Amino acid sequence: MAALLAILTAVTVAIYLPGLGGGFVFDDYPNIVDNPMVQPAHATLAELTSAALSSPASELKRPLASLSFAANFLATGLDASAMKATNIGLHVLNGWLVFFLCRRLLRVVRPGERSLTRDVTASAIALAWLVAPINLTAVLYVVQRMESIANLFVIAGLIGYLKIRIRPGFGVHATLLCATWLIACTGVGLLAKETAVLLPLYALCVEAVIFRFGANQPGMRRRIGIMYTLILGLPFVTGTAWMLPRLLDPAAWATRNFTLATRLLSEPRVILDYLAWTIVPTPSALSFYHDDFEASTSLFQPWTTLASMFGLALLCLGAWRIRRAAPLGSLGILWFLACQTLTGTILPIELVYEHRNYFASVGVALALAETFRWTAVSKDSTRLRLVTMLSAAGLFAWSMAVTFATSNAWGDPLSLAEELGRRGLNSHRAQYELGRAYIIASRYEASSPYIAKAIPPLEAAAAMPGASVLAEQALIFVHARAGLPVRDTWWASMDTKLHARPATVQDESSLGALAQCLRQGACHFEAGNLRDAFDAAMDQPNPSARLCAMYSDFAASSLHDETLALRLSKAAVEKAPGEPVYRISLARRALNAHDSELAREQIEALRRVNFAGRLDADIASLERDAQSTKRAGYP
């Protein structure tokens, strides 16, 4: 067994090692690079608590993942290679857990099989999963460590469930132990990412297919039914009742180019795409950026919408029909489908992301292994066995080659941007990132040929339907920093987009980046142009707290309009009263305006959320400034 684990480790590290050289990409920036909270100066309780509660990606803050980024920073600084190395280590650890999970499943399903045969089969499934190209972004895309940590506890939870479930008799004590174990693993996994909430559903799939709810043992069936009602059914009903009113509110979909209805129509196509990309991956399909995916607008537009729904129904039916003859194949299909129930249904999140299949691909690998085995043993044909073995070897070799080639591209920021730009000719994000890579290569030198190379992909990105203002921001940014003329058409394009629909997170980040560059004196453009862009974004209904806070900082630093800055700071706090950074800013603005009462209200509110002393330094600084204001004779 040790030799098999060593092989898994060696092959995985060899495949992913070329990808260490590249830098950060896309959502790595708001979550890590531009997030000072996960860059603590010291490993104090206060700073680590701030880091744990700093993630902008989720209302739940994902503290376990954020703490891991902070730990990386304390050890090696803001080094993307070191953070990727950590991700590779986590992926290998998850691969070991997949091995142990499959080994235990095989022991239950095929008790008469030789131990060595089970070990080799389990290691083959684990290795196929480890090198699957669809999992690459969960490894080399640093921020998606969230996914790998969450699934570490999911897989560990399933291993523990199987270990407890096979106890003779499976009495009341074992049932309570199962429930406690599933709840504990789900709870810890949720600290990394919400996808861990699916653990009880995966366990239910195991129960339905492998153990069949205790078969003909009424007492056991009743206990298991009660357990899943409490740990899965009740939370599902409660969560749905809590979320549904928000999801039915059109405002929840305002920043998306699809609605709840078009999302539900589109996701069957996406899910079958995921399945195809996992079984027979191609570089053109696995393009990282999938913003060029066109949402379905009806059952027949495109025609694959209804066909995909029918295909999913067949998959469900097939999984249930083969549960006795090929239980692991059935379980694999059900795991794949179960994994899509969170991100492939009603949540107002982006339609397509490859890393969402990190656990789903375990199910696909399991189902494929069972399919190959069934094909090889169902007919007494040497030729069929040979064809089956060659097909399995060919798929594995192809997957490994695609992952290795993509890993090589990820090893250099410019080569990655060019590769993804070729894969995503109709993706505004891919073209934006290509232009951005050229900008970084230019070092903002006016004479650099990279600036000229950046303009075509950025202008192409800006012109694509549904594009954010990232491309316009990048064009303005590089020209303003390099001392080159900034075209009025770029500002006009930005204003038009911001007037047309609510600002997205990318839009807000773009405005914030330009404001910061102007504040630091690195960019040279008229502040009035950026003010017009901010005003366009603020004219939309219910602008976000983040946008209000960014505009407030810009108003104070570049427009020198303290009245506007104070008003916007108040708006940010009203929209997100639980976010300390907005209250800190409002307190400072209030002190600048000599409004001691407002400042005191914010300081008291900060005290109430000062867990583990994380806000001690900020509160102390505000107290000193308040005392100075008082001594100066202001009320």
Salt bridges, closest charged atoms under 4 A:
GLU47 OE2 - HIS42 ND1 3.53
GLU59 OE2 - ARG246 NH2 3.16
GLU113 OE2 - ARG110 NH1 3.64
ASP119 OD1 - ARG103 NE 2.69
GLU147 OE1 - LYS193 NZ 2.81
GLU194 OE1 - ARG62 NH2 2.89
GLU207 OE1 - ARG165 NE 2.79
GLU267 OE2 - ARG263 NH1 3.56
ASP291 OD2 - HIS428 NE2 3.39
GLU350 OE2 - ARG256 NH1 3.96
GLU350 OE2 - ARG429 NH2 2.54
GLU354 OE2 - HIS290 NE2 2.74
GLU370 OE1 - ARG110 NH2 2.67
ASP380 OD1 - ARG385 NH2 3.30
GLU419 OE1 - ARG422 NH2 2.88
GLU419 OE2 - ARG423 NE 2.83
GLU433 OE1 - ARG436 NH1 3.66
GLU459 OE2 - ARG487 NH1 2.80
GLU472 OE2 - LYS497 NZ 2.83
ASP507 OD2 - ARG501 NH1 2.44
GLU508 OE1 - ARG546 NH1 3.22
ASP532 OD1 - ARG531 NH2 3.68
ASP553 OD1 - ARG589 NH2 2.56
GLU579 OE1 - LYS61 NZ 3.43
GLU604 OE2 - ARG600 NH1 3.78
GLU604 OE2 - ARG607 NE 3.48
GLU623 OE2 - ARG600 NH1 3.05
GLU623 OE2 - ARG607 NH2 2.16
ASP625 OD2 - ARG588 NH1 3.04
